[in-house]
Amino acid sequence: MGIQENLTDLLQQLPSGVKLVAVSKTKPVEIIKEALQTGHSIFGENKVQELIAKQEQLPVEIEWHYIGHLQRNKVKFIAPFVALIHAVDSIKLLGEINKQAIKNNRIIDCLLQFHIAEESTKFGLDFDEAIELIESEAYKSFNNVRITGVMGMATYTDRTEQVRNEFRRLKDYFDQLKKIYFSDTVYFKEISMGMSDDYQIAIEEGSTLIRVGTRIFGER
Ligand SMILES: *Cc1c(COP(=O)(O)O)cnc(C)c1O
């Protein structure tokens, strides 16, 4: 199947309330243009240089999500246009995003990334660290960022019960944060979980945003 068919096929499977971030990393702009013809407009990248190069060449209507690990010194390059930063895992990073958002006269939406996988290489907060971040004086002074939910990556394994448990943990973190800190905050609603190999499980466990690359664009 072609890219457009892959994309429309995937979109048709999604229950209402679940959005797709089409992960276009490593794929050229021509391929993204092809995908755009389906009408889909949410794309995800995980490298700053690559994202800004593509953003310049593609229609401004695209909603760009930054899904990778973000270095503080690179926030300024994406702050003018990024729609959602998925992987915030420190107060310092959030502070820099706030600073660059002010410079651009914007409010930038962010997700807190949680460490849910068993691999130690993956970035992310644990629950106590998230609480510490949210309760910090610094965070309370950040008027130009909004935490709109949580994000996580499951262990890369074919043991589906483990993957399911990890997604369940992320959903539980979301529910707890919602209850304690964000019960009146309508925009705190996103659970970014699920990739090509595990998005079905993620949706069953409450994902609202899946990030899928390979299944749409092929192997990288
Ligand atoms: C690459 C990537 C994805 C997409 O992975 P696929 O397996 O190609 O669907 C999702 N999330 C993050 C953070 C990624 O880096």
PDBQT file of the ligand as one rigid body, heavy atoms in Angstrom, charges set to zero:
ROOT
HETATM    1  C1  LIG A 301      10.075   7.520  15.962  1.00  0.00    +0.000 C 
HETATM    2  C2  LIG A 301       9.130   7.798  17.057  1.00  0.00    +0.000 A 
HETATM    3  C3  LIG A 301       7.787   7.376  16.974  1.00  0.00    +0.000 A 
HETATM    4  C4  LIG A 301       7.237   6.578  15.804  1.00  0.00    +0.000 C 
HETATM    5  O1  LIG A 301       7.769   5.292  15.792  1.00  0.00    +0.000 OA
HETATM    6  P1  LIG A 301       7.259   4.167  14.745  1.00  0.00    +0.000 P 
HETATM    7  O2  LIG A 301       7.627   2.898  15.387  1.00  0.00    +0.000 OA
HETATM    8  O3  LIG A 301       7.979   4.440  13.472  1.00  0.00    +0.000 OA
HETATM    9  O4  LIG A 301       5.793   4.345  14.589  1.00  0.00    +0.000 OA
HETATM   10  C5  LIG A 301       6.949   7.695  18.017  1.00  0.00    +0.000 A 
HETATM   11  N1  LIG A 301       7.380   8.386  19.091  1.00  0.00    +0.000 NA
HETATM   12  C6  LIG A 301       8.647   8.806  19.200  1.00  0.00    +0.000 A 
HETATM   13  C7  LIG A 301       9.043   9.566  20.416  1.00  0.00    +0.000 C 
HETATM   14  C8  LIG A 301       9.568   8.526  18.198  1.00  0.00    +0.000 A 
HETATM   15  O5  LIG A 301      10.828   8.939  18.318  1.00  0.00    +0.000 OA
ENDROOT
TORSDOF 0
